[in-house]
Amino acid sequence: MIPELGQFALSLALIAALVQSVLPMMGAARGNTLWMRSAQASSLVQFALIAAAFAALMRSYIVSDFTVLNVVNNSHSLKPLIYKIAGTWGNHEGSLLLWVFILAGFGAAVAFFGRNIPEALKARTLSVQAWISVGFISFMLFTSNPFTRVFPPPLNGEDLNPLLQDIGLAIHPPLLYVGYVGFSIVFSFAVAALIEGRVDPAWARWVRPWTLAAWTSLTAGIGLGSWWAYYELGWGGWWFWDPVENVSFMPWLLGTALLHSAIVTEKRDTFKSWTILLAILTFSLSLLGTFIVRSGLLTSVHAFAVDPERGIYILGLLGVSIGGSLALFAWRAPSMEGGGLFAPISREAGLLINNLLLATATATVLFGTLYPLFLEAVTGDKISVGPPFFNAGFIPITLPLLVVMGVGPFLSWKRADLAGVLSRLKLALALAVIAALVVWYVSTGGPVLAVLAMGIAVWLIVATAQEWIKRVKLFQPGAMARIRRQPRASHGMTLAHIGIAILVMGATGSSAWKEDIVTFASPGTKVEIAGFELTFENIERQQGPNYIADIATLNVTHDGDFVTKLYPERRFYPAAGSTTTESSIRQTLAGDLYTSIAEPAAEGAKGQWTLRVLYEPLVNFLWIGTVFLVIGGGMSLSDRRLRIGAPRKAKAAPLGATPAE
């Protein structure tokens, strides 16, 4: 009866969401406090019911209940427990339930923690959040029920896609979904503000922590997914500009712009229309990603290639959510602007340039992602828009962005002295030029953009460090006390900017100076790469818990001295009837020695294996930079200023903003 109870809980959650979507909104319109407060109770009830449904589905996976069709299609009794649990969200129906669970969780979090938010704004925000819940819960119940039964039940399931049976992919979807869905609450705040007709610094203060939480989780999710692709797929790459990769990257880019725009709205009471628009578009891109991966438009290991009729349902949700919110924005936005004025050279102007560059980069990725789909839909022609297009369009936008990131924190609000700022950055500029020349010399020339990128990355690190040293007066007495008194968000900004620079170094080094050898190998075969010599010693077959593995042994030496042994694998999963590649990597800060094996496809190579060996310079800087970004986001999120509500106002605001300190 557990699956039936799960379905019943989902049905009750839909009723709770319907009540929450109507009653609080009417209460805010009529000034009825009781109706407005119903949003809090209904949010918590909805979350509890969806949590019960999610627990019911997870329990079905853990006990291998093969009377549930979803479990049959995505699990197996021999699968390790961690991957049985991960199977809960490793499919269309289960991942949709996870999506709704997180969606309700953000609504419940605002209901529980948002005590400083004015009653009317909170009621409208939770009501808008419930509109989204109604759409997705109804979509799940009517088209994608995770609790559908099958009789008679089979003895075993069909197993989860072997590529997804990995610890990285067990954690990656929840992190990614917290980011995707987290922007829904920011969208709800924006729509609520448009309905109310008011955006002010207090509103920006309330929005920032939710934006930051979603952005930090999305950063971690993208980074973890990239790391998984690197070590699991066997081709040695960490990003391929795949459409499904892009649909997670686009909300991240606009979410980054939203974070910076909200700061200006909070500090200077300007950029209000821009902040609202970014909030709408960021979540709209999350919905667009949901449509692309669930509509059957794409076939990818990342995508849920399902019945296109389900895609039509999501397209309808997309049209109502995006079209309705943008129509409301067009109506309300003209009356919202105002606030502080600023000079062309100021921190506000720097952040505006930052946002415009991020928006342009997002538009470039969006065009490259959607154009092949539109062309195929209209003409039937299939084309591939791959890394050459994205690298040519994205990198020239990114490099000026890094330059602005280095200068921006030195600029004053309202008006700044650019000449004075640049004079303080002479050291950063000199070190950047030296770094670029060193890279040019070591790499014996080009690519020019890669050398330039390394120089600009050094510029950003040094400029960010200089700004932090200046802010805390590091070399003056009492520096430690000043560091402790500094807002955590400012330290978080420093870490995040340095993280971006480190990430750029990793992306540049591993892309521009990678070495790659693919050859047929048998015992005794030797391969030389980047000063290393690898000897293919043997292949052994071993039995895993639910797979059979062929494991190669490679002996690695450098200048005749033993370095290590590497053990790349080829696994066969009998239940799924498919194979996966398990790479073996020697990791160092300087670069990775990466190996993988595959059965040869060519005739005449019987008894030999396809051996791939790569040297990836600086590739681990990618993950180090991502860790810096996540820590920076987490540190900013822990800032007390982002947890106590709005600042104290000299005069009472029309919305009844509550005092903080």
Secondary structure, 3 states (H helix, E strand, C coil): CHHHHHHHHHHHHHHHHHHHHHHHHHHHHHCCHHHHHHHHHHHHHHHHHHHHHHHHHHHHHHCCCCCEHHHHHHCCCCCCHHHHHHCCCCCHHHHHHHHHHHHHHHHHHHHHHCCCCCHHHHHHHHHHHHHHHHHHHHHHHHHCCCCCECCCCCCCCCCCCHHHCCHHHHHHHHHHHHHHHHHHHHHHHHHHHHHHCCCCHHHHHHHHHHHHHHHHHHHHHHHHHHHHHHHHCCCCCCCCCCHHHHHHHHHHHHHHHHHHHHHHHHHHCCCHHHHHHHHHHHHHHHHHHHHHHHCCCCCCCCCCCCCHHHHHHHHHHHHHHHHHHHHHHHHHHHHCCCCCCCCCCCHHHHHHHHHHHHHHHHHHHHHHHHHHHHHHHHHCCCCCCCHHHHHHHHHHHHHHHHHHHHHHHHCCCCCCCHHHHHHHCHHHHHHHHHHHHHHHHHCCCCCHHHHHHHHHHHHHHHHHHHHHHHHHCCCCCCHHHHHHHCCHHHHHHHHHHHHHHHHHHHHHHHHHCCEEEEEEECCCCEEEECCEEEEEEEEEEEECCCCEEEEEEEEEEECCEEEEEECCEEEEECCCCEEEEECEEECCCCEEEEEEEECCCCCCCCCCEEEEEEEEECCHHHHHHHHHHHHHHHHHHCCHHHCCCCCCCCCCCCCCCCCCC
